[in-house]
Amino acid sequence: MILKRKIYSKLIEWKNNSLGRTSLLIEGARRVGKSTICEIFAKNEYQSYIIIDFAKASKNIKDNFDNLNNLDIFYQNISLEYNTKLYKRKSLIVFDEIQNFPRAREALKYLLQDGRYDFIEIGSLMSIKENVKNIIIPSEEEKIKMYPLDFEEFLLAANEEVLLEYIKESFSNKLPLLNAFHKRAMRLFYEYILVGGMPQSVISYFENNRDFSLCDKEKRRILSLYKDDIKKASRLYNFKVSYVFENLPAFLSKHEKKIVLKRKNDLYSTYEDAFFWLEDSSICNLCYKNNDPSVGLSLNKNLSALKCYLNDTGLLVSLTFNENELMSNNLYKAILDGRLSFNKGMLFENVIAQILTAKGKKLFFYTHYDEIKHRNDIEIDFLLSNQSYTNYKIYPLEVKSSKNYTSVSYDKFKERFKNKIGYSVLIHPKQFVIDSNNDIKIPPYMLICLFND
C-alpha cells in the first residue's frame, strides 16, 4: 500500500527551484515516513538514484569522503559500490541516517558547488542536532518538516476521496454535511484518533481489514523506538525525558493540562530541558501560554507554562492503555461510538494539536486567573493569529469532545478581546454552523479546511 503524502509536492517544488544549488534536509520524528517518501520521489522524478544508508554503509563508502579533492573518483566509487550509473543533473543521491556520519553533511558544501547531482538528507532529528559539534553545516542546506499523516491524508488512505471533496465543498459553501455523511466522517475521525498517522500503523490497519489490534502492535514498536532514543539522550537529562514521556497521559488527563516549570519547589521546575528535548526531537508538540494575546502571540510567549502533546494521537492511545485493556474493555468500540468519557477530552485536544502542528502552526493557549474567585475564569485551548503587523488578528479555538457543553469561558474571552478577534472557532462533534455571533462551529473533520494560508 502506497500512501499519498502532501510533502511530495514540496519535494517537486524544491527540485524545480534548487537546480542542484541546495540540498534538502527532511526533518521529522522517527517513523513518519521520511525514507519511504524520499525513495518514491527518487524513483518517479529521476533517471537514477542512490540511497546511502549510513547506519550500514561500508568502510569503503565512509573512506570515500577523503576523496573530495577529486570528485570524479568520489562519484565513481559510489556508482561502483551501488552498481548504479549516475547521470549529470538527472540523478539523486540520498544520505539516509546522516546523523551516523556527520562528515557527509559537511561535505555537501563541496558537492553542491560541483553541481552534478541533487542531494537529500534524512535522519533522526534529535541526533542530527546533537551530532554537529565538530562540523560546519552547509549554508546551502534547505530544510523541510515531515509529520505523521494528517486527517486529509488518512482519508486518502481510506479511499475516501469523494467524501473529502464533499467536506471541502460543504465548508466552502458554509453548509453542513448531510447527516448520514456527517456520521460517516465522524466515525472516520474517531478511527484516525485510534490508528493515528504513523504510516506503519495506517498501512497495517487498512491492509488487515481495519484490525485495531494489528495496528496497535505497530504503534507499540514505534513507542519502543522512541524510548530507546530517549535512553541515548544526554545523561544530564535522559531520566527526566523518560519520566515526562511515560507520564504524558497523566499530564493530559488533568482538566487544565497546563504544566508550570518555574514555580518555586514545583516538581517540574527542573524538567525544562526534558520538555524542550521532546519538542526538538518532534516526539511532542509543545503549546505555550500567552500572557497577552492582544499584543502578539510570540511576543508574549510564557516559557514557564506549557502543555505537552504527543506528536501522534494513535501513539497516545497505545501509550495510555495497555493491550489487554484496549481489547478486554472494548475501548475501541467506545471511542468509535463517541461514548468514552474517560480521557476523551485528552484525545480530542491532542489530535487537534497534531493537526494544527502539521499545518505549520505554533501552538499557544490562554488562561486568566480571577483573583476574587481564586480560579481561572477564562481558559482557551488554542490561539492562532494572522501574523500581520499592520492588521493583527487572533483566532481563539476551543475544543469540545462532547455534544453537551457550555462556552462561558469562550464567551468571556471573546468579549475581553473582541477588537482583536478575526473570527472564533469552536470544534465540537456536532454539525457545522455559523451562529448569530458569527462564530464558526465545526466538527473536527472540517479543521482540515481552516488555516491553510
N, C-alpha and C positions, 0 to 999 in steps of 0.2 A: 504494500500500500504506500503510495507516494502522496505526501501531504503538500497542499498548496500553501506557501508561505508568502506573506506580504513583502518580506525583506528581499525577495527575488528581484522585484522592480528596482530596488535601491542598488542592488549589485549591478544591474544593467546600466543604471544611471552613472555609477562610478566607472564602469568600463568605457562608456562612451565619452565621458568627460576627462578621465585621467590620461588616457593615451600613453600609459607607461610611465608617467611622471611621478605618480604617487602609488604607494602600496596601500592596502586596505586591511586594517586590523578589526576582525569581528569579535566584539566583546560580548560577554554574557555568562550566565551561570552554567555550571556543568549540566549536560544532557538536555539543553534546549534545542539542539538540532543544528549547531553551527557547522560541524564537519559534513553532515548529510547534505545540507542545502548548498554548501560550497562545492561538493562533488557533482551534484546535479547541475549546478551553474556551469562548472567546468566542462562537463560532457556536452551540454547544449550550446554553449557560446564560443568554444574554442576548437581549433583543429586538433590540438593535442594538449595534454596536461600531465603534470607530475605532482603527486602529493608526497611530501617528505614528512613522515611522522617521526618527530624527534624523541618519542617515547621508545622507539625501536629502531632508529636509524643506525646504520652500520658505522664502524670506526672510519671506514673509507670516506663516507659522506661527511662526517664531522671533521676529519682531517682535511677534506677538500676546501674548507673555508680558509686554509692557509694559502690558497691559490688565487686570491682576489686580485693580485697584480697581473694575472694572466687569465682573463675571463673566458677566453677560448677553451683553455684546459679545464677551467672550473665547470663550464656548462657541458663540455664533452664527458667529464666524469659522471655528472648527474644523469645525462642521457644514456650512458652505457650501463650505469648501475640499475636504472629503472627500465631499461630496454624500450625507451620511448624517444622518438625523434622530436626535436623542438623546432618550431617554425617562428621566424622573426615576426613579432607583432601579432602572432596568431596562436601563441601558446601561453598557458598559465602555469605558474609554479606556486604550490601551496605549502607553506610552512605550518604544519599542524603540531599541536602540543609544543609551541615555541618556547614556553616557559622552561622547558627542559634543556634548551640550548640558546641562551640569550645572545650568543655571538652571531647567530643567524639574523636576529633582529637588527643588530648593529650593522651588519654587512649590507643591509638593504640600501643604505645611503649610496654605496658604490654601484650596486646592481641596478638601481633606478637611474643613476647617471648614465649608465651604459644604454639603457632603454630598449633592450631587445624583447623582453617578455614582461607580462603582468605578474604581480605578486599579491597573494593574500596570506595573512597571518591568522592563526586560530590558536587559542589556548585557554587554560583555566584562568579566569580573570584575576583572582587574588594573587595567584602565583606569578602572573605576568607583572603585576605591580611590585611584588616583593623581589623579583629577580632582575632588577635593573641597576643595582648599586654600582657596578663596575663597567657599565656600557653607556654609550651615547645613543639616545633614542633618536632615530632619524626624523628630521622636521618634515620630510616628505610623506610621512605616515598619516593617512586618514583613519578615522575610527567610526564604527557603526555598532549600535547596540542591538542585540537579539534577545527576545523574550520567549517565554512559553507561548503556545498558541493562544491567541485571544478568542473571544467568543465567535467572532466572524469566521475565523479560520476553523474553529471547531464545527460550525455549521457546514462549511465546505467539506470537511472530513466526513460529516454525516450525510453527505449528498443532499443537503437541504438548500441548494442554490435558489430554488424558486421561492421558498419561504423567506430566505434572506432578502431577496429583492422586494418581496411584499412588505417586509418590515421597514425597509428603507423608503419605499414609496409611500407607505402609510404615514411614517414620521414626517416626510417632506410635505405631505398634504394635510398634516395636523389631524390625522384621523386614527382612531383605534383599530386594531385588527378585529376581524370577525371573531366572535367568542371561541369558536372551535379552534381557530388558528392561534389565538391568544393562549389557550390551554396547551396547545402543542409546543408553542415557543417557550412557555414557562417550564414545561417538562424538560425540554432540551437544555434550558438554562440550569435546571437542577442537576441534570446529567453532567453538565460542564463543571459544576461545583464538585461533584463526586469524582469525576475522572480527572479533571484538571487539564492543563495544557502541555504537559510534558509529552513529546512525540511518542516515546515508547509506550506510555500509558494509553494514549489515544489510539494508536495502532492496535495494541492488544485488545482494547475494548471493542473496536469496530470489526476487527478480523475474527473475533471469537463470539459473534452474535450478542454483543453488549453484555459480556460477562464481567461483572464488577470485581469478582474475586481475582481474576487473572490480571486485570489492570492494577489492582491493589498490590500484587506481588511486584510488578514493575516499579510502582511508586516506592515501595519499601527498599528496593535495590538502590534507587536514587538517594533516598534518605540515608542509607548506609554509606554511600559515596560521600555525601555531604559531611557526615560525622567523621569519616576518615580524613577529609580535607581539613576539618576543624582541628583534629588531633595534630596535624602538621603545621598548624599556625604557630606563631611565635610563642615560646614558652612563657613569655611575660603575661599572656592573657588567654591561652587556649582553654584553660579550665573555665574561665569566665564565659568564653564564647560557647562552650559546650553547655554550660548552665542555662544561658539565655536561650539557646536553640531548643533544648529539651523542654523548657518551660514556656515556650511561645503560646501554646493553647491556654495555659493558666493566665498569662497576661491578657490575652484577647477575650477570655471568657468573663472578665470583670466588666461591670457596667460601663465604667468610664474609659477603660483600656489604656489610659494615659500612664506613662512611666516618668517619674521625676528623677533626674540624675544629680542635681546639685543640692538637694535638700540635706541639711546637716544630719549626720548619723543615719541617713537613709541607706538601706541595703544596696540600692542600685547606683549610689553616688560613685562607687569605684568601678562600675561596669561600663563606663562611657566608651572605652576602646572596643569592648566586645560588640556593642551595637553598631559602631561605625565599621568594624571589620565585616560584620554580616551584610551591611549595606554595600561596602566596597566589593564584596565577592558576588553581589547580586543574589545572594540567598534570601535576603529580606529587603522589603521596601519600607523605609522609614518615613513617617509622617510627623512633621514638626509643628509645634504650637506656634500660632501667630498672635503677637500681642496686640497689634492694632491694624486690622485689615483695611481701614480707611486710608492708610498711608501707602502701604505696599506689603506684599507677602514676604518676599525675600529680605526686604529691608528690616522687617520686624520679626524675623525668624528667632524663635526661642530655642536655643540648643540644649537647654536643660530639661525640656519637657517634650516627650515624643510618644508616638505609637509605633509599634513594630509589627508589620505584617509579613507573613511568609510569601515568597515570590510566586507560589502556585497553590491555589486553594485545594486542589486534589491532593497535593502533598500534605497540606494541613489536616485534611480528613484522616489520612493514614497516620499522621503523627499524633493526632488526638485520640483516635480509637484503635485498640488492638484488633487483630484479625478476627478473633473469636467474638469479640464484642460487636463488630460490624455485622457478622453473619448471624449469630445466635439471637441478637435482639432485633434483627431485621431493620437495622438503621438505614440501610439503602432505601428501602421502600418508604420509610417515614420521611426521609429527606425528599425523595422524588414526589411524594404526595403533599409536600409542604406542611407536614404535621410535626416535624421535630421542633420541640420547644427549647430543649437544652442545646445551647451553643449555636442555634440557628442564626442569631444576630451576628455572632462572631464570623461564621462562614460567609454570610451575605456581605458584611463590611470588608472582609479580606478579599473577596472576589471583585468588589468594586475598586479597591485599591490596586488590584492586579490589572484590571482593565485600563484604569487611568494611567498607570505607570507605563503600560505598553503603548499608550498614546503619546508618551514623552512628557507627561505632566508631572511637575514636582508636587508632592503631597503636603498639604497644610491642614490644620484643624484649628478650631477656635473655642475657647471657653471663657465665660465671665463669672466671677465669683461675687455673690451677693453678700455683703458684709452684715447686713441685718439678719438675713435668713441663715447665714453660715453654711451656704452650699452654692453650687453652681446653678445659676438660673438660666444660662444660655450654654448650649453645647451643640456645635455644628461639626458633623463628621468630616467633611472635606471642604476646602476653599480653593477655588481656582481664580485666575484673573486673565484679562486680555493682554497683559504685559505692555500696555500702552503708557507712554509718559504724558501724552497730551490729553487723552480722554480715558483715564484709568477707570476700569470697572471690575467688580468682583462678582463671582458666581458661587453662592453657597449651595452645597449639595448635601442633602440629608438622606440617609439610608434607613428604610423601614422594612424589616423582614416579614412583618405580619400585616394582614389586611386591616386589622383593627389597631389603630394608633392615634396618638394625639400629636399636635405640632405646635405646642405652646412655645417651646424654646426656639424653634424655627421661626415662628411669627415674631418673637421678640427681637431676634437678630435682624430680620428684615426691616422692622421699624427703627431700630437703632442705626442701621447703616443704609437706609433707603436711598440716600443721594448717591451712593457709590455702587449700588447693585445694578448689574446689567440685566440679568434675569436669575430666577431661583429655580432649582431643580430638586424635586423630591422623588426618590426612587422607591417604588412600592410594588407588591405583587399584583396590583390591580391594573385595569386598563389605562391607556393613555388619555390624558385630559389636560386642557389648559383652563384653569379656573378663572373666576371673576377678577382675581388679583393679578392675572397674567402669569401666574406660577405654572411651570411645566411639571406635570406629574406623569412619570413614565414607568412602565415595567422595566426590570433590569436588562432585558434583551435589547431595549432601544438605546442603551447607553452607547452602543457602537456608532450611533448616528450623531452623537454630540461631540463637540470639541475636536473637530477634525482639522482645525487650522494649525 
